[in-house]
Amino acid sequence: MRAMHFADQLTQKSHSTSPISVGLDPLIEKLPDGLTKDLDGMKNFCLGILDAVQSIACCIKPQLACFELLGWEGMKLFWELCHEAKERDFLVIADGKRNDIGSTCEAYAGAYLYEGSPISALTVNPYLGSESMKPFIKRCIQNDKGIFVLVKTSNVSAGELQDLPVGDEVLYEHLAQLVAAWGGEECLSPESGLSCIGAVVGATYPEELKYLRSLMPHTPFLIPGYGIQGATAEDVRYGFHSNGTGAIVNASRSILYASSETDWKDAAKKKVEEMRKELENVSS
């Protein structure tokens, strides 16, 4: 029996919990009081965050760089946490911004989006063009997985490349049209009307977010930049469709490090509950 289309999983889960993705970006030196500053402490911290946000957030987004930093033991922990999050009924978005050409992009797609993988979706860099996207798209269709393609990122220097003129457009506009085409009919769910090919669009550029929604009506948005980077619930409003679907909003540091003391788990839960209430006003 096949799994549910990725976009339907995302829609169903965000309705039953909230359209919140919690970025799991753990750093040993930032672990709060009461935890050992080592791999065991990092594991306990991540599991505690899963405890804190379970049944509130729909997605967990582990940042691969934080686990790669700790070598093979860190990567072992990454996969253990992905399996644990899936067991707890989270959707898991691996934030690795992967891509390459030829057999290498095939390998990246196979490593994360295989049938039975605990990973629901992967972030992907489109810089190498359509050829490099095909293996990821193929895996998404075959295995009911998703990808989120970088379109307009939330960082300050994003415009150095993403805002460059390309004929009568800028680069992120052209890229948005490519993403919409990559996520065309074969990738669409007849139930939700959304594609398994999503886009990363930063909340720190709300006017661009509104415009990009018009260019990519069937594309799920992963919206970073909420919280520490300064974006608010009002900034993400236009990432959602009128029925409250089509987007998930990510917060990482504002939740993970809501407290550096022994109440860190309660503080994280409180922060994500506050975020859910704020988003209810703009996504419903």
C-alpha positions, 0 to 999 in steps of 0.5 A: 500500500502506497503512502499518502502524497507528500502535499496531502501529508503536509496539509493533513498534518498541519490541519491536525496540529499547526503549520509550524516546522521546528528547526532542529539546529543543535550546537553543543556549546549552546546546550542549556543548563542541566545537559552535558556538553557532549554528544549525549547532551545533544541527543537528550536536548533534541529528544526533549525538543521533540517532547516539547513540540509534539502534537503542536508542530507538524514538522521537524527540520533537522539541520544536517550541518549541525550533525555533520560537524560531529562526524560519523557519530553526529550523522548516526544521531541525525538518522536516529532522530529522524526515525524517532521523529517519524515514530512520533508522527512528525513530518521530517524535513532534512535541511541539507540544501543538496544537489550536484550533477549526474550520478552525484545528484542521483546519489543524494536523491537516493540517500534521503528520499528512498522508499521507507525513509524516515525523511519526508522531504529534503531541501534542494539547491537549484543552481545546477538547473533542470538536469540536476532536479530530475532525480529528486523529482523522480523519487518524490513521485515514486516514493511520496516524498517532497523537496523544497527548492531554494527560491528566495531565502531569508538571509540578508545577502540573498539579493546578491544573486537572487535579485540579479536581473534576468531579462525583464525579471529578476533571478528569483522570479525566473526560478519560481516559474521553473519550480512551478513547471517542475512541480507540474501535473505529474507531481500534483495531488488531486486531493489538495491540488498541491505539488510535491515540489515545494519552494523555500521563500523567506518571511523576511521579504513579505512583499516578495512572498506575496508575489511568489505565491501568485507565481507558484499557486500549487507549490507548498512553501517552506517559510523560514525567517520567523522569530530571531530573524525578525519576521512576524505572523503578519509577514507570512500571511500571503504564503497561505492559501485562503483555506489555510493550506500551502505553507509551513512556517519554520522557527529554530533558534527562538524555540530551541534556545528559548531558555538557557536554564533548566526550564528549557523544555517548558520554555520551548513548548511555551514558545511554539504554543505562542507561535501557533496562536499567532499563526492561527490569525493569519492562516485560517 
